[in-house]
Amino acid sequence: MDAAKIAREMASLPPEAQKEVIDFLAFLKTRYRSSPAGTRTRRIKLTDEPFIGMWRGRKDMQDGTAWVRNLRQCQWERGR
């Protein structure tokens, strides 16, 4: 499809739909944007993320299954 046909098709749409087309094009541009040559984003290892180990040392989290079971029991009793 050539640019002139795309422009005609877009012009035939109502203004709200035209805005959606423009928004979608902006989304696609950000999604498929190529990084400049030589610059690469540094991949962060999952183990270096700050949330890893955030519950380390919590006594109530030693047994995750028991913790979830207790949490559910409290919620179910409150709902009665």
Long-range contacts (C-beta under 8 A, 24 or more apart in sequence): none
